[in-house]
Amino acid sequence: ASARCAATGGVVVVRFLGTTPDSSNVHALLKSLCGQIGRILPDVNGKGTQITNLTDFKDLCAEFRGMLSRANEMTPLTIFLDSVDQLDDSNAGRRLEWLPVTNLPAHTRIVVSTLPDDGERLRFQCLSMLRRRLVGTHEQFVEVRTIAQNSGRTVLTYLLRKSGRCITSEQQAAIMVGFQNAGTPLWLTIAAQWACSWKSFTPTPVIAPTVSGLIFQLFDRVEQVHGMCLTSAALAYCTIARHGISETEMQELLSLDDDALADSYEWWVPPVRIMPPLLPTRLLSDLQPYLSNRGDESGVRLVCWFHRQFIETAESTYLPTEKVRVKRHTEMVEYFSGKWSRKMKPYNPWLS
């Protein structure tokens, strides 16, 4: 669709939300969109605009609406916003009140996508928000169907080739059987990433036919490599962190977790409470294809799940009960409040 729009001479702006710092919260998103549109489409005086000093969110929303009116018959504007449900809660991003969906300028089009409001996603309700604002315009909603088998096979081959890998016909057939049930690009991406680790003599594993099942299998493989205690604590922290977590923060949080320490120091007790930095580094490296890099104003690199279905599956796996959730949140509160910054946290009986 974006290629067709560009071929007509129009301006196409695309954002895959939740994958970069500028697409994770609505304030940064609008500032980024205004900056790009302002550079491409001139104002009434024929000049481009640099957006650098808008900090008030209401002013930014007004500026965005103004930018949309710069489109004209010669240079129509089309904006694609993929996965608006991936925005965080700041400035009520997922309520979508900032998004103009009615009375758009004549030569402006906005295309958005979101997951359906079912199961765990009921709390996000992005689709419901859009339906309420577009009452009586059912033709503007299109359900994205699953990918056809032939297209899926082509995408799988491309993903494997991109990683410099190929698989046997038997292994490919096993993936395509699972894809026939799932049929989503996310499922195929995760399965292809898993297949990149297979050898030609690797027995073909049982592949879960759902995205959540495939993520469960991923978590199980990570636990086998890095240990249950380290993995469960690290992925719980990554899931809880609202805006992401840095590698240093994860290492220090794991250093305060007695179970993770005991699992890492199997034969002796460390004189200083510190998790070996290589362990969280290796863990994050193995999960890198499924993580998104974000940043804060200090320039620190933060990591978080790149798709909300990873968050939902991690919550059900590593934060399954209220007791566990309270425990993990308490550990993070104690760390960020500096409770143990000036004194040694005592070891539990398992370590002492």
Disulfide bonds with the S-S distance in Angstrom:
none
